[in-house]
């Protein structure tokens, strides 16, 4: 039988990605934790869209639990520039569950000179462009949307009276004692905080794409161009992390789902992760509390995660899948976009590695 170790290292040989970290856990205990290719212990990965559930969705649930925002609050209630009629209809809950109907993505970064990266003027240009976007889907229907999460991040900043990176640090990272999970703010093309420019730490960043817009291989700055244009801090992407930190986060997250955690009250978790309301024979994607449920066919999670499972993928080659029934999770961090984001071998690898790891360690 092909083992998890063999499959992970074979993926390097097969060109799925040049560097990776894989963790398998059950009942909070690490059963497998290895690095492959160019990754070493402490390697820092751009976790791209994992920013959505780990940061933005978690903060949203925390502020809802505290009564600072309501699920029914609309975009126009929090963001003064949101003046279209639809902004009085799209709610925080719509944004959280990707049911606002807003488009998935637009290349706003192309409109900004690099000198405006991370400036208030540059951020406002992008925000105004999003405000002018009309929904592509019906309100209540799932359309996975970076734009919706950019707006949700802005609402959190207004409600929390702090920048998104500060909210993440004070409310999630510091309480959980996360060691290397952070946003990397940029002003122009220069890191805003010199602490993140230390040579030792820079060597630990896994490189991502050879970016035609920035004319360089991206390393130590967010791969997502819109997040970079927003200064490296956005609700849809921007976080960097290591496997150990995400494991720590998931231990707490699962505790919260059982009503024994500290970040999110059990009552809030039950309200937003009610699997009994999920249609047995659903069509298309469904999100609960910012997390994606496994699709009924050809799921990236493979074949062994139960119906009470959820996860999220990231463009850079990272993913998290959690099985609440089996109390198990698998974290894959990789830089499959290096040097080209056209490499899509990970699509076939993800379900394979999940099946192998679940058989070997969980079921």
Buried (B, 14 or more C-beta within 10 A) or exposed (E): EEEBBEBBBBBBEEEBBBBBBBBBBBEBEEBBBBBBBBBEEBBBBBBBBBBBBBBBBBBBBBBBBEEEBEBEBBBBBBBEBBEBEBBEBBBBBBBBBBBBBBBEBBEBBEEBEBEBBBBEEBBEBBBEEBBEBEBEBEBEEBBBBBBBBBBBBBBBBEBBEBBBBBBBBEBBBEEBEBEBBBBBBBBBEEBBBEEBEEEEBEEBBBBBBBBEBBEEEBBBBBBBBBBBBBBBBBBBBBBBBBBBBBBBBBBBBBBBBEEEBEBBBBEBBEBBBEBEEEEEEEEEEBBBBBBBBBBEEEBBBBEBBBEBBBBBBBBBBBBBBBBBEBBBBBBBBBBBBBBEBEBEBBEEBBBBBBBBBBBBBBE
